[in-house]
Amino acid sequence: MRILVTGGAGFLGSHLCDRLIGDGHEVVCLDNLFTGRKENVAHLLAHPRFEFVRHDVVDPFKVEVDQIYNLACPASPPHYQYNPIKTVKTSVMGAINCLGLAKRVKARVLQASTSEVYGDPQVHPQPESYWGHVNPVGRRSCYDEGKRCAETLFFDYHRENRVDIRVARIFNTYGPRMLPNDGRVVSNFIVQALQGEPLTVYGDGSQTRSFCYVDDLIEGLVRLMAQTEIVGPVNLGNPDEFSMQRLAELTLKLTGGKSKIVHRPLPADDPKQRQPDITRARKHLKWKPKVGLEAGLERTIAYFRKRG
Ligand SMILES: NC(=O)c1ccc[n+]([C@@H]2O[C@H](COP(=O)([O-])OP(=O)(O)OC[C@H]3O[C@@H](n4cnc5c(N)ncnc54)[C@H](O)[C@@H]3O)[C@@H](O)[C@H]2O)c1
C-alpha cells in the first residue's frame, strides 16, 4: 500500500514510518519540521519506498494514497503553547485537509487524538464513552480543544461523506527520539539524571501517569488501521500507573545518577491522574502493551546516552 504519514518526522511518526517500511509499504512522510527532525528519518531517506515532503498540513496537499495517518501536531506543552493559534490551525485545518484528501482518493484515514480530550478527568480510568472535563479557555485549550474539534470533524466526515475513519486516543507515550527538554516528564527526568542535574517533580509527586512504550503504541495504531470492526475512538496506552515520585526514583536507579529530586509548584490545569481504560482495544484490536516501564526506560536511557 501507499501510505501518507503526516508528522512523520516526529517522535511517533518516525517510528510509524519505520514500521510501515518494514511491513513492505510505500511511505510518504509529510512534515513541516516544527518539532520533527530530519535526523529521525535520515536512515530512510535513501530507501526506494520512502519519500519525505516538507509541507504544512494547514495548507491542502494532494497525493494518491491508500491510507493516511494524521499525526501532525506539536504534542508537548512548550511546543503547542509556543504559538497556540497555530496549534489550533494545525489540528483543525490539518484534519480538514486530511479528510478532504481521504474523501477524494478514498483512503482510510486515522487521527492521532489524545487522552487530553478527557481534560482533568472526573472518571477514573477513562473509558472512550467519557466526554471529558476540559477547560475551553486555558493555556492547554489550544491543544485539547483543537484535538476535540478534529475528532468532531472525523466523525462528521464519516457520517456525512462516508469517509473511512479511525480515531486513536493516545495516552502518554515515550521512547527513543523524544526531544530532550521538551517538557515531557520521561525525557525531562532522563536528561536531568544523565546531566547530573536535580530531577524536577511538580507538586508533591503523588500525581500519577501511565506510560506506554513507543513500540507498543505503534502496534496499536497499525492494528486499529487494519481492522474493520470499529472506527473508534479507541484508547491506546498503558494502564499501569506510576506516581511522578516513583518515576523519578526509577530513572535515577536505571541511569545510576546521583541527582537530588526537587519539588516545584504544579502548573495550571495539570491533570492529577490519567489512566486509560483499554477494554475496547483489547477486545477489537486484540491489543495490550507488552513492554514494562523498566524495560522501556532502559531503551530510552540508552538512546539519550548515545545522543549525548
Ligand atoms: N507522544 C505522546 O505521548 C502523544 C500522546 C497523545 C497524542 N499524541 C499525538 O501523536 C502525534 C505525534 O506526537 P509526537 O509525540 O510524535 O510529537 P512530535 O512533536 O514529535 O511530532 C509531531 C510532528 O508533527 C509535525 N508538525 C507539527 N505541526 C505541523 C504542521 N502544521 N504541518 C506539518 N507537520 C507538522 C512536527 O514537526 C512533528 O514532526 C501528535 O498528533 C500528538 O498530538 C502523542
The ligand as a Tripos MOL2 file, in Angstrom:
@<TRIPOS>MOLECULE
LIG
   44    48     1     0     0
SMALL
NO_CHARGES

@<TRIPOS>ATOM
      1 N1          3.6940   11.1760   22.3670 N.am      1 LIG1
      2 C1          2.5940   11.1600   23.0750 C.2       1 LIG1
      3 O1          2.6320   10.8010   24.2480 O.2       1 LIG1
      4 C2          1.2620   11.5350   22.4580 C.ar      1 LIG1
      5 C3          0.1250   11.4360   23.2630 C.ar      1 LIG1
      6 C4         -1.1070   11.7780   22.7100 C.ar      1 LIG1
      7 C5         -1.2140   12.1620   21.4020 C.ar      1 LIG1
      8 N2         -0.0970   12.2580   20.6300 N.ar      1 LIG1
      9 C6         -0.2640   12.7170   19.2600 C.3       1 LIG1
     10 O2          0.5380   11.9830   18.3700 O.3       1 LIG1
     11 C7          1.0370   12.8370   17.3430 C.3       1 LIG1
     12 C8          2.5440   12.7440   17.2850 C.3       1 LIG1
     13 O3          3.0810   13.1650   18.5220 O.3       1 LIG1
     14 P1          4.6290   13.0780   18.8710 P.3       1 LIG1
     15 O4          4.7310   12.7190   20.2900 O.co2     1 LIG1
     16 O5          5.3170   12.2500   17.8590 O.co2     1 LIG1
     17 O6          5.0440   14.6200   18.7540 O.3       1 LIG1
     18 P2          6.1150   15.3220   17.8020 P.3       1 LIG1
     19 O7          6.0780   16.7700   18.1410 O.co2     1 LIG1
     20 O8          7.4190   14.6130   17.9080 O.co2     1 LIG1
     21 O9          5.5230   15.0610   16.3600 O.3       1 LIG1
     22 C9          4.6410   15.9250   15.7020 C.3       1 LIG1
     23 C10         5.1360   16.0840   14.2950 C.3       1 LIG1
     24 O10         4.2130   16.9110   13.5790 O.3       1 LIG1
     25 C11         4.9470   17.8910   12.8610 C.3       1 LIG1
     26 N3          4.0970   19.0540   12.6850 N.ar      1 LIG1
     27 C12         3.6490   19.9270   13.6360 C.ar      1 LIG1
     28 N4          2.8700   20.8630   13.0820 N.ar      1 LIG1
     29 C13         2.8240   20.5850   11.7500 C.ar      1 LIG1
     30 C14         2.1960   21.2040   10.6420 C.ar      1 LIG1
     31 N5          1.4430   22.3060   10.8030 N.pl3     1 LIG1
     32 N6          2.3620   20.6560    9.4190 N.ar      1 LIG1
     33 C15         3.1150   19.5550    9.2440 C.ar      1 LIG1
     34 N7          3.7430   18.9260   10.2530 N.ar      1 LIG1
     35 C16         3.5980   19.4430   11.4900 C.ar      1 LIG1
     36 C17         6.1620   18.1740   13.7110 C.3       1 LIG1
     37 O11         7.2210   18.7760   13.0000 O.3       1 LIG1
     38 C18         6.4910   16.7800   14.2130 C.3       1 LIG1
     39 O12         7.3240   16.0860   13.3260 O.3       1 LIG1
     40 C19         0.5310   14.2440   17.6500 C.3       1 LIG1
     41 O13        -0.6100   14.4930   16.8880 O.3       1 LIG1
     42 C20         0.1750   14.1580   19.1180 C.3       1 LIG1
     43 O14        -0.8540   15.0630   19.4480 O.3       1 LIG1
     44 C21         1.1480   11.9560   21.1410 C.ar      1 LIG1
@<TRIPOS>BOND
     1     1     2 1
     2     2     3 2
     3     2     4 1
     4     4     5 ar
     5     4    44 ar
     6     5     6 ar
     7     6     7 ar
     8     7     8 ar
     9     8     9 1
    10     8    44 ar
    11     9    10 1
    12     9    42 1
    13    10    11 1
    14    11    12 1
    15    11    40 1
    16    12    13 1
    17    13    14 1
    18    14    15 2
    19    14    16 1
    20    14    17 1
    21    17    18 1
    22    18    19 2
    23    18    20 1
    24    18    21 1
    25    21    22 1
    26    22    23 1
    27    23    24 1
    28    23    38 1
    29    24    25 1
    30    25    26 1
    31    25    36 1
    32    26    27 ar
    33    26    35 ar
    34    27    28 ar
    35    28    29 ar
    36    29    30 ar
    37    29    35 ar
    38    30    31 1
    39    30    32 ar
    40    32    33 ar
    41    33    34 ar
    42    34    35 ar
    43    36    37 1
    44    36    38 1
    45    38    39 1
    46    40    41 1
    47    40    42 1
    48    42    43 1
@<TRIPOS>SUBSTRUCTURE
     1 LIG1         1 GROUP 0 **** ****
